Amino acid sequence: MSTTRGGPLGRHRTMHGQVVEWLGLRIVSGELTSGSQLPNEVELAAQLEVSRGGVREAVKALAAKGLVEPRPRLGTRVLPRADWNLMDREVIEWHGRAGDPDFLAHLLELRLVVEPGAAGLAAERASAAEVAALQAAYDGMAEHAGALPESEDDFVRADLAFHLILLRASGNQLIEQLGRLLETGLRHSLQTTSHLPGGVRATLPLHRAVLLAVQGHRPAAASRAMRRLIDTTAAAAAAMMSPR
């Protein structure tokens, strides 16, 4: 475990958050495998230089995410992946930081299920304000695309806004809520694919095609354009992750 001045855990978050993150990352990455036991409170408190109460609260937080099961007198066991809450924002973030290619592929599959339909609904239902917001998000992408990689954060923010606005413009409250749940995973997906060679150059015209279809109230065209956009992203990501 890397150390920083002031102890093994960094000081950029609350102590509770740091312990949750430290353990969560090791579970998601597979360093702590399914069925394995966490060190006891005393050992973890000494190792991480925190109180036993801090360790106890962190374990409770991980249990709420389905990652571990505290058992009286038996210790805390890492649960199988099937029990994890994979839609939890921190769990998604930890997968991204662990560089799990399968998880990225699953995120892209989920987007392929949801976003083309949402784009079609947006073409039917989007308000003038939502269409204007979608245009502004696209303009932000186009502005920052020419300054990559220096402007990567700004580009990803604009790209994320484009997709979240589109989900909201579907006019379906459940789809909009799903967008909020997916926000962390979507950001991770967009950050990853923005690094792909030629990825921005390939996808920017496809975003424009979605925008034009929504502006023109053409649901079938909007759905097709979004499907092409995600298919293109998925193909590029698969090529990047395949063994050479």
C-alpha positions in Angstrom: 0.0 0.0 0.0 1.4 3.4 -0.9 1.9 5.8 1.9 1.5 9.6 2.0 2.7 12.2 4.5 0.4 11.9 7.6 -0.2 8.1 7.3 -1.0 5.3 4.8 -4.3 7.0 3.7 -4.3 10.3 1.8 -5.9 13.3 3.3 -8.0 14.4 0.3 -11.2 12.8 1.7 -12.8 12.2 5.1 -11.1 9.4 7.0 -14.3 7.3 6.7 -14.3 7.8 2.9 -10.7 6.9 2.6 -11.1 3.6 4.4 -14.2 2.7 2.3 -12.3 3.5 -0.9 -9.2 1.6 0.2 -11.1 -1.5 0.9 -13.6 -1.2 -2.0 -10.9 -0.8 -4.6 -9.1 -3.9 -3.3 -12.4 -5.9 -3.5 -13.4 -4.7 -6.9 -9.9 -5.2 -8.4 -9.8 -8.8 -7.1 -7.0 -8.3 -4.6 -9.5 -9.3 -1.9 -11.2 -12.3 -3.5 -14.8 -13.6 -3.0 -15.0 -15.6 0.2 -11.9 -14.2 1.7 -11.8 -12.7 5.1 -11.0 -9.0 5.8 -8.4 -8.5 8.6 -10.1 -7.9 11.9 -10.9 -4.4 13.2 -7.7 -4.2 15.3 -5.5 -5.2 12.4 -7.1 -2.9 9.9 -7.1 0.0 12.4 -3.4 -0.4 13.0 -2.6 -0.9 9.3 -4.6 2.1 8.1 -3.8 4.3 11.2 -7.5 4.9 12.0 -9.8 4.2 14.8 -11.6 0.9 15.2 -14.9 2.8 15.0 -13.8 4.2 11.6 -13.1 0.7 10.3 -16.4 -0.5 11.7 -18.3 2.3 9.9 -16.4 1.6 6.6 -17.4 -2.1 6.8 -21.0 -1.1 7.3 -20.8 1.1 4.2 -19.3 -1.7 2.1 -22.0 -4.1 3.4 -24.7 -1.7 2.2 -23.1 -1.9 -1.3 -23.3 -5.7 -1.1 -19.5 -6.1 -1.2 -19.0 -7.7 2.3 -20.9 -9.5 5.0 -20.0 -8.9 8.6 -20.6 -12.0 10.7 -20.6 -11.8 14.5 -17.6 -13.7 15.9 -16.7 -15.0 12.5 -15.3 -11.8 10.9 -16.2 -10.0 7.7 -16.3 -12.0 4.4 -16.0 -10.6 0.9 -19.2 -11.5 -1.0 -19.5 -12.9 -4.6 -19.8 -10.4 -7.4 -23.4 -11.4 -7.9 -24.3 -9.8 -4.6 -22.6 -6.4 -5.4 -24.7 -3.3 -6.1 -23.1 -2.6 -9.5 -25.2 0.5 -10.0 -23.7 2.2 -6.9 -21.7 5.3 -7.9 -18.6 4.3 -5.9 -18.6 0.7 -7.1 -18.8 2.0 -10.7 -15.9 4.4 -10.0 -13.8 1.7 -8.5 -14.3 -0.5 -11.5 -13.1 2.3 -13.7 -10.0 2.9 -11.6 -9.3 -0.8 -11.6 -9.4 -0.8 -15.4 -11.9 -3.6 -15.7 -12.5 -4.1 -19.5 -15.4 -6.4 -19.0 -17.2 -3.8 -17.0 -16.7 -1.2 -19.7 -18.1 -3.6 -22.2 -21.2 -4.1 -20.0 -21.6 -0.4 -19.6 -21.6 0.0 -23.4 -24.1 -2.8 -23.8 -26.4 -1.1 -21.3 -26.1 2.2 -23.1 -27.0 0.4 -26.3 -30.2 -0.9 -24.7 -31.3 2.4 -23.3 -29.9 5.3 -25.3 -31.2 4.7 -28.9 -34.8 4.4 -27.5 -34.3 7.5 -25.4 -33.0 9.4 -28.5 -36.1 8.4 -30.4 -38.4 9.6 -27.6 -36.4 12.9 -27.4 -37.0 13.5 -31.1 -40.7 13.3 -30.4 -40.9 15.1 -27.1 -38.0 17.4 -26.5 -38.9 21.0 -25.6 -37.3 23.9 -27.3 -35.2 24.5 -24.2 -34.0 20.9 -24.2 -33.1 21.1 -27.9 -31.1 24.3 -27.2 -29.3 22.7 -24.3 -28.5 19.7 -26.5 -27.1 22.1 -29.1 -25.0 23.9 -26.5 -23.6 20.6 -25.2 -22.6 19.6 -28.8 -21.1 23.0 -29.4 -19.0 22.5 -26.3 -17.8 19.1 -27.6 -16.9 20.6 -30.9 -15.0 23.5 -29.3 -12.9 21.3 -27.1 -12.3 18.5 -29.6 -9.6 20.5 -31.4 -7.6 21.0 -28.2 -7.3 17.4 -27.0 -5.7 16.0 -24.9 -5.3 19.3 -23.0 -9.0 19.9 -23.0 -10.1 16.3 -22.3 -11.9 17.2 -19.0 -13.9 19.9 -20.7 -14.7 17.7 -23.7 -15.9 14.8 -21.4 -18.1 17.2 -19.4 -19.7 18.4 -22.6 -20.1 14.9 -23.9 -21.6 13.8 -20.6 -24.0 16.7 -20.6 -25.1 15.8 -24.2 -26.1 12.3 -23.2 -27.8 13.3 -19.9 -29.8 16.0 -21.6 -30.9 13.5 -24.2 -32.1 11.1 -21.6 -34.0 13.9 -19.8 -35.5 15.0 -23.1 -37.0 11.6 -23.6 -39.8 12.9 -21.3 -39.8 9.6 -19.4 -39.1 10.1 -15.7 -37.7 6.6 -15.3 -35.3 7.0 -18.1 -34.2 10.3 -16.7 -33.7 8.7 -13.3 -31.7 5.9 -14.9 -29.5 8.6 -16.5 -28.7 9.8 -13.0 -27.9 6.3 -11.9 -25.7 5.8 -15.0 -23.9 9.1 -14.7 -20.8 7.8 -13.0 -20.6 4.8 -15.4 -21.3 7.0 -18.4 -18.5 9.4 -17.4 -16.1 6.5 -17.0 -17.1 5.2 -20.4 -16.7 8.6 -22.1 -13.3 9.2 -20.4 -12.0 5.8 -21.6 -13.2 6.2 -25.2 -11.9 9.8 -25.4 -8.4 8.3 -25.2 -9.0 6.0 -28.2 -7.0 6.9 -31.4 -9.4 8.7 -33.7 -12.3 8.2 -31.2 -13.3 11.8 -31.0 -12.9 12.4 -34.8 -15.2 9.3 -35.4 -17.9 10.1 -32.9 -18.3 13.8 -33.1 -20.2 13.7 -36.5 -22.3 10.9 -35.0 -23.3 13.2 -32.1 -24.2 15.8 -34.7 -26.4 13.3 -36.5 -28.3 12.6 -33.2 -28.6 16.3 -32.6 -30.0 17.0 -36.1 -32.4 14.1 -35.9 -33.8 15.4 -32.6 -34.0 19.0 -33.9 -35.9 17.7 -37.0 -38.3 15.6 -34.9 -37.2 12.4 -36.7 -37.4 9.6 -34.0 -36.2 6.7 -36.2 -33.2 8.7 -37.5 -32.3 9.7 -33.9 -32.5 6.2 -32.7 -30.3 4.9 -35.6 -27.8 7.6 -35.1 -27.4 6.9 -31.4 -27.1 3.2 -32.1 -24.3 3.9 -34.7 -22.6 6.2 -32.2 -22.5 3.5 -29.4 -21.6 0.8 -31.9 -18.7 2.9 -33.1 -17.5 3.5 -29.6 -17.9 -0.1 -28.6 -15.9 -1.3 -31.6 -13.1 1.1 -30.9 -13.0 0.1 -27.3 -12.9 -3.6 -28.2 -10.0 -3.0 -30.6 -8.1 -1.1 -27.9 -8.6 -3.9 -25.3 -7.9 -6.8 -27.6 -4.5 -8.5 -27.4 -2.0 -7.4 -30.0 
